[in-house]
C-alpha cells in the first residue's frame, strides 16, 4: 500500500470469501500509483479487519463483491467518492413469492452450518458461485484454510445480515459515481435483486456479463474496472 497515494481503493469480499480474492487487483492498482487495502471478515485463517481510509487519500473508491457492500462500516461509506459493486444487491431476498426459494436455501445453509457440515456446505456454495466455470479458478480462501469455531459463528452472523438486507448500506453517499457489474449466469443473486439494485442507481454505469457467474471469474476484469475508475471518478 502506498500511504502517500491520493487515490485509494478498498476491497470487500462477500460471504465465505476472504481478502485473497483481491490479490489480482493489487499489482495493477500499484502500477497506476494508487493504493489498495481490504476488509476481512475472518471466516478462515485471517483475523477480522475493518477497513479505513488513509488520511492522504482524496479519491476513495470502494470495490465490493456480493454481500461485501453491506460489510463495509458506515463511516467508510460516508466519505467514499466512488463505488464498484460486483454481482451485488441492495435486497438479497426478493419480496413476496419470488423470494421464497432463496429464503428456504438460506435456511438450509444455516441448518447445515449448525449441524457441523461446514466444509460440505462451502464446497457446494462455491460450486454454485463459480458456475458456469470451475471452482479450480477460484483463489484460495477459507475453505482451504480451515474454518474455526469463530469462523462458523461469523458465517452464521453474516447469513442473518444477508437475510436482513433491505436497501443500500448505511452511510452510502448520494451522487457518487457507481459501476454495477452483473453476471447474467449468477446462481446466487436473483434477477429481481439485480434489477432492484439498478433502480437504486438510475445513473449508474452497468456492465452485464452474459458469460459469467456470481464470482465474475474473468482475469481481464480488474484492468477494465480500474480504467473505469480513472475516467469516471476523476
Secondary structure as UniProt FT lines:
FT   TURN            3..4
FT   STRAND          7..12
FT   TURN            15..16
FT   HELIX           19..22
FT   HELIX           23..31
FT   TURN            32..33
FT   STRAND          35..38
FT   TURN            55..56
FT   STRAND          59..65
FT   HELIX           66..71
FT   HELIX           74..78
FT   STRAND          82..86
FT   HELIX           96..99
FT   HELIX           100..114
FT   TURN            115..116
FT   HELIX           118..130
FT   TURN            131..132
FT   HELIX           135..137
FT   HELIX           142..145
FT   HELIX           149..164
FT   TURN            170..171
FT   TURN            174..175
FT   STRAND          177..183
FT   TURN            184..185
FT   HELIX           191..200
FT   TURN            201..203
FT   STRAND          205..209
FT   TURN            210..211
FT   TURN            214..215
FT   TURN            219..220
FT   HELIX           221..232
//
